[in-house]
Amino acid sequence: MSEKSKPINLQPKSIQISDVSVLFDKARALFRKEKYQEAIPYYEKVLEIEPQNVEAMLHKGVALGNLGNRDEAIPCFDAVLDLNSKNPDAIFYKGHALYKLGKYSESIIWYEKNLEIDSCDTAALKAKAASLCSLGKDEQARACYEKVVEINPKDSEALFLRNAIINKEGSKGAMYG
């Protein structure tokens, strides 16, 4: 059974460590190995000791999201944003969680907030474009990919997706022309 398909038990297995840096290092090591379910209890233990630890809350949210529990991840990102409303990572990951939940219009709002902080954030631009495509707003999505290509002309993903939209638009015109 893969880790992603295992049921999630968010109760720490009697973690006795009280040194936040040791707990966080253990959580981070598990996270890097994509052992998200195992990392979450360590993040929770950090948060018991330091309830406003932004990094632990953010990484707990990302771990939950990576396990497919996006509804549970969003409150983690909201908690980070309550402490720092301009945290670009929490803003981006909240948008990503909303996108994965099929809430494309809401995700765009969060990607735009991210772009208000850094208008050249190519990950946010591409994510916004994906949301726009999901809503059938190809012309606006193409504009996002164009901006990515402006920022990084060698971004092969943005080039490919922009060209796919151009080809799709061209084939529509040929059908009606």
N, C-alpha and C positions, 0 to 999 in steps of 0.2 A: 504494500500500500504506500503510495507516495505521500510525502509530508503534506502536500496541499489537500489531499483527500481525507486525512485523519481528522477526527473531531477535535475541536479545540478545547483544551482544559486550561483556563487562564489562572487557575489557582497555583501559586508557587509550590513546588515540592519541598516544603520546609527549608527554604534557603536561609541559612544562619548567618551569612556574611552581613556586616553592618557598614563596611567601608564602601562608600558610594563609588569611588574610583575603581575598586576591584569589581563591584557589581556591574558597573557600566562597561568596563573592559571585557568582562565575560559576555555580556549581552551583545556588544559590538562584534566580538569574535564569532559568536553564533550567527548573528545577522549576516556577516560577510560570507559565511558558509551556507547561506540561505536556509538556515535552520530557524526559521521565524517563530515557529510555535515554541521552540525551546528558549528563544531569546525573550519572549514576552514576559514571562515571570520575573526575569531579572530587571527588565525595565520597570515593571510594577513595583518591585522591591525598592528600586531607586526612588520611585515616586512616593512610596510610603515615607521614606526618609526625607526627601526633598520634593514636596508636592508641586513646586514650580520649576522643576528641572525641564527646561524647554527641549533639550536634545533627547532626553528619555521619552518625553511625551510624543515628540515628532517621530522618533524611530519606532515607538510602539505603534503609532498610527500607520506608518509605512509597512511594518511587519503584518499588521492586521489586513491592510489592503492587499498585500502580496499573497495572503492566504485566502483572499476572496471575500473577506468580511468588511466590505467597504462601508456598510451602515455603522459598524462599530469603529471604523477608522476615523470617520468624519468628526465625531466629538473630540477625538485626540487633537485633530488639526484646529478645531474651534478653541480648545483650551490653550493651545499655543498662541492663537490669534488674540485671545483675551489678554494675554500677557504682552504681546507685540503684534499689533494689527498689520504691520508691514513686513512680517516674516515671509520672505519670498518662497521658502521651501514649503511652509504650511499652506500658503496660498496656492502654489502649484499643485501640491498633492491633494488638496481639497478639490480642486478642479478636476484632477485625474480620477479621483474616487467618484465624483459626480458623473464624469464621462462614462466610466465603467458601469455605473448604475443605469446608463441610458438617459441621463438627465442632461442632454446636450446643451440646451439653452442656459441652464444654470452653470454648467462647466465653463461656458464662454465668458460669463460674468467674472469668474475667478481667474481665468487666463488673462482677461483684460486688466484686472487688478494687478496681476503679476507684471504685465507689460507697462503699466503705469510706473512701476518701480524701475524696470529695466526694459526699455523699448527694443533692445537688441537681443533679448533672450530668445534664442532660436528654438529651444525646447518648448517654450510657451507659445511661440508663433505656430509651430508645427502641431501642437496639441489643439490650439484654437482652430486651425485649419481642419483637423480631423473632425472636430465637433461640428464645424460648419458643413463639411461634406455629409456628415450623418443627417443633417437637417436639409440636405439638398441645395445648399447655398454655395454652389461650386464657384461662382464668380468671386465671392468674398474669400473663399478658401484659397483660390488661386492667388489673390492679392497677398495673403499671408505667406504662401510659398515664395512668391516673387520677392518679398521683403527678406526672407531667409536667404535666398540666392544672392540678393544684394549684399547682405552681411557676409555670407560665406559662399562664394561662387562655386566651391568644390563640394558643397553639401549634396551628395548623390541622391539621398532620399528625397530632399526637397525638389531637386531637379526632376527626378522621376515622377513624383506625384503632381508637380506643376504641369509637366508635359502630358500626363495622363488626363488631367482636367482639360487642357487645351485640345487634345485629341477627341475627347468626349464632346466638348463644345463644337468642334469642327464637324463631327459626324452628325450632330443634331442639325446643324445648319445645312448639311448636304441632304438630309432627309426632307427638309422643308423648302429648299432652295429652288 
